[in-house]
Amino acid sequence: MAARCRQRIYALFEYKTEKFFIAKNKKVGLVFRLIQLAVLGYLIGWVFIWKKGYQEREEAIQSSVYTKLKGSAVANTTELGSRVWGAEDYVIPSQGDNVFVIITNYLETPNQRLSFCAESPDIPDGVCSHDHDCTKDESVKAGHGVKMGRCLNDTGTCQIYGWCPVEHSHTPMEPVLRKAENFSVYIRNFIKFPKFDFSKSNVLPSSNHSYLKSCYYDKVHHPFCPIFRVGDIVQWAGHIFQEMAVKGGTIGMGIEWNCDLDKDFSKCTPEYSFTRLDITKGSNISGYNFRFARYYKDKDGKPYRSLFKVYGIRFDIMVNGEAGKFSIVPTVVNIGSGVALMGVGVFFCDMILVYLMKRSSFYRQRKFETITEMPDRRPREKKQKERRDKLDLENQLQLSSPNRSRRKHKHRSPSKHKHSSSEQKHVKDTTARSNRSPDRKAVA
């Protein structure tokens, strides 16, 4: 246990470094090149060409929308007769914004006055059989007034105080304003990208007034005309106006600004899209309607009103967009990411060589090497040269020592003679040892 803990502690102080070797394996080399080509294709094709990764992006678009509707239609009903509807009648609100409604059908309950009357039998909370079912001063849920404490036997409903007669709604079969498909919608959109200080409008600066009064938007022939025909909008959303106008609906108009600011100013143009929003999968509930009233006073000064339940097409204008411009920072970041992805090929091919191939143990031994001690850096030739120099020095000492001792022998004192004898003995012993060494025999 102690040895194992010691090994783990020592492992903390180990250092691993890469070792490169060339494996001449065609299959692995082909896989490696294919991975490199895939990474280059992704970096160049997807990142830089398609996604424009060399640009700095901004999606915080600032937008303002102004709308104006024009057109008139004649509505002829048996109850009210003929009536002309203008933009001030069928457009709500009159000052258009991102959301506006065009009335295509309506039901009118005229001459309503404040009095006592029977609640509509279509209201469940207004149905009764006895007076105690109609609690006084209690409002009718989803009804038209306040209960007065009486149950009217002829209608089977509670007596209420409110605007009478109450509305008797029924489902319309045909749109009253069938000519509304010829109405026109003028949409003016202003956008700005604050990061790049870039602003533009969907109306061309060169557009003259005569052109705007006569054109209708067409993706092919008039792509820069900001005036849209209502019937065309419904058709582009995939529906028929006469069918949709009966109960109404909701149309989403998308204005998309995708601007490449590295190009010319004129290349930044909006793209329009249209879709119906009030239809959901698996649901039969669709349409759009609401109520409003118009109030009047008679000659005696008493108020009365006309109640309208209107069906119409609601338009929601949604503006989105982003802009891009060259910047060195995202360019360097994306290039660095692509270079880092090149390591995927190295890792994958190493796994094949070291673990998946038949000779994986051979490649593993060549790739991984453990070094415990630092080897002697001096080459073997240097050691042999030092050994030969040492032997030559010994030979020179051996050859020069007898002559020098004979010349000075007669001048030396007994002590010096004794010292010289010991020196000669030392040289003889050294020479004898060198002659007995293997290296000396090899040199001889």
C-alpha positions as CSV (number, residue, x, y, z in Angstrom):
1,M,0.0,0.0,0.0
2,A,2.8,2.4,0.9
3,A,4.6,1.6,-2.4
4,R,1.5,2.3,-4.4
5,C,1.0,5.6,-2.7
6,R,4.7,6.4,-3.3
7,Q,4.3,5.7,-7.0
8,R,1.3,8.0,-7.3
9,I,3.2,10.8,-5.5
10,Y,6.1,10.3,-7.9
11,A,3.7,10.4,-10.9
12,L,2.8,14.0,-10.0
13,F,6.3,15.0,-10.8
14,E,6.6,13.3,-14.2
15,Y,6.6,15.2,-17.4
16,K,5.4,13.9,-20.7
17,T,6.5,15.3,-24.0
18,E,5.6,14.4,-27.6
19,K,7.7,12.0,-29.7
20,F,7.3,12.1,-33.4
21,F,7.9,9.1,-35.7
22,I,7.0,8.5,-39.4
23,A,4.7,5.5,-39.9
24,K,4.7,4.5,-43.6
25,N,1.2,3.2,-43.6
26,K,-0.9,4.1,-46.7
27,K,-4.3,3.5,-45.1
28,V,-3.6,5.6,-42.1
29,G,-2.0,8.3,-44.2
30,L,-5.0,8.4,-46.5
31,V,-7.4,8.8,-43.5
32,F,-5.2,11.6,-42.1
33,R,-5.3,13.5,-45.4
34,L,-9.1,13.1,-45.8
35,I,-9.6,14.5,-42.3
36,Q,-7.4,17.5,-43.1
37,L,-9.3,18.2,-46.3
38,A,-12.6,17.9,-44.4
39,V,-11.4,20.5,-41.8
40,L,-10.2,22.8,-44.6
41,G,-13.5,22.5,-46.4
42,Y,-15.4,23.3,-43.2
43,L,-13.2,26.3,-42.4
44,I,-13.2,27.8,-45.9
45,G,-16.7,26.8,-47.2
46,W,-18.9,27.0,-44.1
47,V,-17.2,29.3,-41.7
48,F,-15.8,32.0,-44.1
49,I,-17.9,31.8,-47.2
50,W,-21.4,30.8,-45.9
51,K,-21.3,32.2,-42.4
52,K,-18.9,35.0,-43.1
53,G,-16.8,34.3,-40.0
54,Y,-14.4,37.1,-40.9
55,Q,-17.1,39.7,-40.0
56,E,-18.2,41.3,-36.8
57,R,-22.0,40.8,-36.4
58,E,-24.8,42.9,-34.9
59,E,-28.3,41.7,-34.4
60,A,-29.6,44.6,-32.2
61,I,-31.6,46.3,-35.0
62,Q,-33.5,49.4,-34.2
63,S,-36.7,49.7,-36.3
64,S,-39.7,52.0,-36.8
65,V,-42.8,51.1,-38.9
66,Y,-45.3,53.5,-40.4
67,T,-48.4,52.2,-42.3
68,K,-51.2,53.9,-44.2
69,L,-54.2,52.2,-45.9
70,K,-56.3,53.5,-48.8
71,G,-59.4,52.2,-50.6
72,S,-63.2,52.3,-50.4
73,A,-65.9,49.7,-50.6
74,V,-69.7,49.6,-50.7
75,A,-71.5,47.4,-48.2
76,N,-75.2,46.5,-49.0
77,T,-77.2,44.8,-46.2
78,T,-81.0,44.1,-45.9
79,E,-81.1,45.7,-42.4
80,L,-79.1,48.8,-43.0
81,G,-79.1,49.2,-46.8
82,S,-76.2,50.5,-48.8
83,R,-73.3,52.1,-47.1
84,V,-69.8,53.3,-48.2
85,W,-66.8,52.3,-46.1
86,G,-63.6,54.3,-46.3
87,A,-60.2,53.9,-44.7
88,E,-61.3,55.8,-41.6
89,D,-64.1,53.2,-41.1
90,Y,-62.5,49.9,-41.7
91,V,-58.9,50.5,-40.4
92,I,-58.2,50.2,-36.7
93,P,-56.3,52.0,-35.5
94,S,-56.5,54.8,-38.0
95,Q,-52.8,55.7,-37.5
96,G,-51.2,52.4,-38.4
97,D,-48.3,50.9,-36.5
98,N,-46.7,47.5,-36.3
99,V,-50.2,46.0,-35.8
100,F,-53.3,47.1,-37.7
101,V,-56.7,45.5,-38.6
102,I,-58.7,45.7,-41.8
103,I,-62.4,45.0,-41.3
104,T,-63.8,42.6,-43.9
105,N,-67.1,41.6,-42.3
106,Y,-69.4,42.8,-39.5
107,L,-72.7,42.4,-37.6
108,E,-74.4,45.6,-36.4
109,T,-76.9,45.9,-33.6
110,P,-78.3,49.5,-34.0
111,N,-80.2,51.8,-31.7
112,Q,-79.3,50.3,-28.4
113,R,-80.5,52.2,-25.3
114,L,-80.0,51.8,-21.5
115,S,-83.2,50.0,-20.3
116,F,-84.5,46.7,-19.0
117,C,-84.7,43.6,-21.3
118,A,-84.2,39.9,-21.4
119,E,-80.7,38.3,-21.5
120,S,-79.8,36.4,-24.6
121,P,-80.5,32.6,-24.4
122,D,-77.0,32.0,-25.8
123,I,-75.5,33.1,-22.5
124,P,-75.4,30.1,-20.0
125,D,-75.3,32.3,-16.9
126,G,-78.4,34.1,-18.0
127,V,-80.7,31.1,-18.4
128,C,-83.1,30.6,-15.4
129,S,-86.2,28.7,-14.3
130,H,-87.0,30.6,-11.0
131,D,-86.4,34.1,-9.7
132,H,-83.8,32.9,-7.2
133,D,-81.6,31.9,-10.2
134,C,-81.3,35.6,-11.0
135,T,-79.6,37.2,-8.0
136,K,-80.2,40.9,-8.0
137,D,-77.3,43.3,-8.9
138,E,-75.1,40.3,-10.0
139,S,-73.5,40.7,-13.4
140,V,-74.1,38.1,-16.0
141,K,-70.9,36.2,-16.8
142,A,-70.0,36.9,-20.4
143,G,-73.4,38.6,-20.7
144,H,-74.7,42.1,-21.5
145,G,-75.8,43.6,-18.2
146,V,-76.7,43.2,-14.5
147,K,-79.4,40.8,-13.2
148,M,-82.5,42.4,-11.7
149,G,-83.8,39.5,-9.7
150,R,-86.6,38.4,-12.1
151,C,-86.8,35.3,-14.4
152,L,-88.8,36.0,-17.6
153,N,-90.9,32.9,-18.4
154,D,-91.4,33.8,-22.1
155,T,-87.6,33.7,-22.8
156,G,-86.4,31.5,-19.9
157,T,-83.7,34.1,-19.1
158,C,-83.0,36.7,-16.4
159,Q,-84.1,40.3,-16.8
160,I,-81.1,42.6,-17.0
161,Y,-80.3,46.3,-17.0
162,G,-78.0,47.3,-19.9
163,W,-77.9,48.3,-23.5
164,C,-81.0,46.9,-25.0
165,P,-81.9,45.1,-27.2
166,V,-79.0,42.7,-26.6
167,E,-76.8,41.5,-29.4
168,H,-78.0,38.4,-31.2
169,S,-74.9,37.1,-32.9
170,H,-74.9,34.7,-35.7
171,T,-72.2,33.3,-37.9
172,P,-71.9,35.2,-41.1
173,M,-71.8,33.3,-44.4
174,E,-70.4,35.9,-46.8
175,P,-68.1,38.9,-46.2
176,V,-69.8,42.3,-46.4
177,L,-66.6,44.0,-47.5
178,R,-65.7,41.6,-50.3
179,K,-64.0,44.4,-52.2
180,A,-61.5,44.9,-49.4
181,E,-59.0,42.7,-51.3
182,N,-58.3,45.7,-53.5
183,F,-57.3,47.9,-50.6
184,S,-53.6,49.0,-50.5
185,V,-51.2,49.1,-47.6
186,Y,-48.3,51.5,-47.6
187,I,-45.5,50.3,-45.3
188,R,-42.5,52.5,-44.6
189,N,-39.8,51.0,-42.5
190,F,-36.7,52.7,-41.0
191,I,-33.9,50.6,-39.5
192,K,-30.6,51.4,-37.9
193,F,-27.6,49.3,-36.7
194,P,-26.0,51.5,-34.0
195,K,-22.7,49.6,-33.7
196,F,-21.8,50.5,-37.3
197,D,-23.8,53.8,-37.4
198,F,-25.7,52.5,-40.4
199,S,-29.4,53.5,-41.2
200,K,-31.6,52.9,-44.2
201,S,-35.3,52.8,-45.3
202,N,-37.2,50.4,-47.5
203,V,-38.2,53.4,-49.7
204,L,-35.6,54.3,-52.2
205,P,-34.4,57.9,-52.0
206,S,-35.0,58.3,-55.8
207,S,-38.6,57.1,-55.7
208,N,-40.9,59.9,-57.0
209,H,-44.5,60.4,-56.0
210,S,-46.0,59.4,-59.3
211,Y,-44.3,56.0,-59.1
212,L,-45.5,55.4,-55.5
213,K,-49.1,56.2,-56.5
214,S,-49.2,53.7,-59.3
215,C,-47.0,50.7,-58.2
216,Y,-47.7,47.6,-56.3
217,Y,-45.0,45.4,-54.7
218,D,-43.9,42.5,-56.8
219,K,-40.8,40.5,-56.0
220,V,-39.7,40.3,-59.6
221,H,-40.9,43.5,-61.3
222,H,-41.2,46.0,-58.4
223,P,-39.1,44.8,-55.5
224,F,-38.6,48.3,-54.1
225,C,-42.2,49.4,-54.1
226,P,-43.5,49.8,-50.5
227,I,-47.2,49.5,-51.4
228,F,-48.9,46.1,-51.0
229,R,-52.3,44.9,-52.2
230,V,-54.3,43.2,-49.4
231,G,-55.4,40.4,-51.7
232,D,-51.8,39.7,-52.8
233,I,-50.6,39.5,-49.2
234,V,-53.2,36.9,-48.3
235,Q,-52.4,35.0,-51.5
236,W,-48.6,35.0,-50.7
237,A,-49.5,33.6,-47.2
238,G,-51.1,30.6,-49.0
239,H,-54.8,31.4,-48.6
240,I,-57.8,32.8,-50.5
241,F,-59.0,36.3,-49.5
242,Q,-62.8,35.6,-49.9
243,E,-62.6,32.6,-47.6
244,M,-60.5,34.3,-45.0
245,A,-62.6,37.5,-45.0
246,V,-65.7,35.7,-43.6
247,K,-64.3,35.1,-40.1
248,G,-61.0,37.0,-40.3
249,G,-57.5,35.9,-39.5
250,T,-54.0,37.0,-38.6
251,I,-51.2,37.5,-41.2
252,G,-47.6,37.9,-40.2
253,M,-45.5,40.2,-42.4
254,G,-41.8,39.7,-41.9
255,I,-39.2,42.3,-43.0
256,E,-35.7,40.9,-43.0
257,W,-32.6,43.1,-43.2
258,N,-29.4,41.0,-43.8
259,C,-26.8,43.6,-44.7
260,D,-23.2,43.0,-45.7
261,L,-21.6,46.3,-45.0
262,D,-18.4,45.4,-46.8
263,K,-20.4,45.8,-50.0
264,D,-22.1,48.8,-51.5
265,F,-24.8,50.8,-49.7
266,S,-27.4,49.8,-52.3
267,K,-26.9,46.1,-51.8
268,C,-28.6,46.3,-48.4
269,T,-32.3,45.6,-49.3
270,P,-35.2,44.2,-47.3
271,E,-36.7,40.8,-47.9
272,Y,-40.5,40.3,-47.3
273,S,-42.2,37.2,-46.1
274,F,-45.9,36.4,-45.4
275,T,-47.5,33.7,-43.2
276,R,-50.8,33.1,-41.5
277,L,-50.5,32.9,-37.7
278,D,-54.0,32.1,-36.4
279,I,-54.0,28.4,-37.7
280,T,-52.4,25.8,-35.5
281,K,-51.9,22.1,-36.2
282,G,-54.6,20.0,-34.7
283,S,-56.9,22.9,-33.9
284,N,-60.0,24.1,-35.8
285,I,-60.2,27.5,-34.0
286,S,-59.3,30.3,-36.4
287,G,-60.4,33.8,-37.2
288,Y,-60.2,37.2,-35.7
289,N,-63.1,39.4,-34.4
290,F,-63.8,42.1,-31.8
291,R,-66.5,44.6,-30.9
292,F,-66.8,48.3,-30.7
293,A,-69.6,50.9,-30.4
294,R,-70.4,54.3,-31.9
295,Y,-72.4,56.6,-29.6
296,Y,-75.0,59.2,-30.6
297,K,-77.7,61.4,-28.9
298,D,-81.3,61.8,-30.0
299,K,-83.1,65.1,-30.1
300,D,-84.0,64.9,-26.4
301,G,-80.3,64.5,-25.5
302,K,-80.6,60.8,-24.5
303,P,-77.7,58.6,-25.6
304,Y,-78.0,55.6,-27.8
305,R,-75.4,53.6,-29.7
306,S,-74.8,51.1,-32.5
307,L,-72.8,48.0,-31.6
308,F,-70.6,46.4,-34.2
309,K,-69.1,42.9,-34.0
310,V,-66.5,43.0,-36.7
311,Y,-64.4,40.4,-38.4
312,G,-61.1,41.4,-40.0
313,I,-57.6,40.5,-41.0
314,R,-55.0,41.5,-38.5
315,F,-51.5,42.3,-39.8
316,D,-48.5,41.9,-37.5
317,I,-45.3,43.5,-39.0
318,M,-42.2,41.9,-37.6
319,V,-38.8,43.5,-38.4
320,N,-35.6,41.5,-37.9
321,G,-32.1,41.7,-39.3
322,E,-28.4,41.6,-38.7
323,A,-25.4,43.4,-40.2
324,G,-21.8,42.3,-40.6
325,K,-18.5,44.1,-41.3
326,F,-14.9,42.8,-41.6
327,S,-13.0,42.7,-38.3
328,I,-9.6,41.1,-37.6
329,V,-10.6,39.7,-34.2
330,P,-13.2,37.1,-35.4
331,T,-11.0,36.3,-38.4
332,V,-8.1,35.3,-36.2
333,V,-10.4,33.4,-33.8
334,N,-11.9,31.3,-36.5
335,I,-8.5,30.6,-38.1
336,G,-7.2,29.5,-34.7
337,S,-10.3,27.2,-34.3
338,G,-9.7,25.7,-37.7
339,V,-6.0,25.0,-36.9
340,A,-7.0,23.4,-33.6
341,L,-9.4,21.1,-35.4
342,M,-6.5,19.8,-37.4
343,G,-5.4,18.0,-34.2
344,V,-8.5,15.8,-34.5
345,G,-6.9,14.0,-37.4
346,V,-3.7,13.4,-35.4
347,F,-5.6,12.1,-32.4
348,F,-7.8,9.8,-34.6
349,C,-4.8,8.4,-36.5
350,D,-2.8,7.8,-33.3
351,M,-5.7,5.8,-31.9
352,I,-5.7,3.6,-35.0
353,L,-2.0,3.0,-34.9
354,V,-1.5,2.5,-31.2
355,Y,-4.7,0.6,-30.3
356,L,-6.6,-0.7,-33.3
357,M,-4.1,-2.1,-35.8
358,K,-2.6,-5.6,-35.7
359,R,0.9,-4.3,-35.0
360,S,-0.3,-1.8,-32.4
361,S,2.2,-3.0,-29.8
362,F,5.1,-2.3,-32.1
363,Y,3.9,1.3,-32.8
364,R,3.2,1.8,-29.1
365,Q,6.7,0.9,-28.2
366,R,8.1,3.3,-30.8
367,K,5.8,6.1,-29.7
368,F,6.2,5.9,-26.0
369,E,9.6,5.8,-24.3
370,T,10.4,6.0,-20.6
371,I,13.7,7.7,-19.5
372,T,14.8,7.2,-15.9
373,E,18.4,8.6,-16.0
374,M,20.3,11.1,-18.0
375,P,22.8,9.2,-20.3
376,D,26.5,10.2,-20.5
377,R,26.7,12.7,-23.3
378,R,30.3,12.0,-24.2
379,P,30.6,9.7,-27.2
380,R,32.5,6.5,-27.1
381,E,35.1,7.8,-29.5
382,K,36.1,10.6,-27.1
383,K,36.6,8.1,-24.3
384,Q,38.9,5.9,-26.5
385,K,40.9,9.0,-27.5
386,E,41.5,9.9,-23.9
387,R,42.7,6.4,-23.1
388,R,45.2,6.4,-26.0
389,D,46.6,9.8,-25.0
390,K,47.1,8.5,-21.5
391,L,49.1,5.5,-22.8
392,D,51.3,7.7,-25.0
393,L,52.2,9.8,-22.1
394,E,53.2,6.8,-20.1
395,N,55.4,5.6,-22.9
396,Q,57.2,8.9,-23.2
397,L,57.9,8.9,-19.4
398,Q,59.3,5.4,-19.7
399,L,61.7,6.2,-22.5
400,S,63.0,9.5,-21.1
401,S,63.6,8.4,-17.4
402,P,66.8,6.0,-17.8
403,N,68.9,8.5,-19.8
404,R,68.2,11.4,-17.5
405,S,69.0,9.3,-14.4
406,R,72.4,8.2,-15.8
407,R,73.5,11.8,-16.6
408,K,72.8,13.0,-13.2
409,H,73.7,10.0,-11.2
410,K,77.3,11.0,-10.3
411,H,76.4,14.5,-9.2
412,R,73.6,13.5,-6.9
413,S,73.9,13.1,-3.2
414,P,72.9,9.9,-1.5
415,S,69.5,11.4,-0.5
416,K,68.8,12.5,-4.1
417,H,70.0,9.1,-5.4
418,K,67.5,7.4,-3.1
419,H,64.7,9.7,-4.3
420,S,65.6,9.0,-8.0
421,S,65.5,5.2,-7.3
422,S,62.0,5.4,-5.9
423,E,60.9,7.5,-8.9
424,Q,62.3,5.0,-11.3
425,K,60.6,2.2,-9.5
426,H,57.2,4.0,-9.7
427,V,57.6,4.5,-13.5
428,K,58.5,0.8,-13.9
429,D,55.5,-0.3,-12.0
430,T,53.2,2.0,-14.1
431,T,54.7,0.8,-17.3
432,A,54.3,-2.8,-16.3
433,R,50.6,-2.2,-15.5
434,S,50.0,-0.5,-18.8
435,N,51.7,-3.3,-20.7
436,R,49.5,-5.8,-19.0
437,S,46.2,-3.9,-19.9
438,P,44.1,-5.1,-22.8
439,D,44.2,-1.7,-24.5
440,R,48.0,-1.8,-24.6
441,K,48.0,-5.2,-26.2
442,A,45.6,-4.0,-28.8
443,V,47.8,-1.0,-29.5
444,A,50.9,-3.3,-29.8
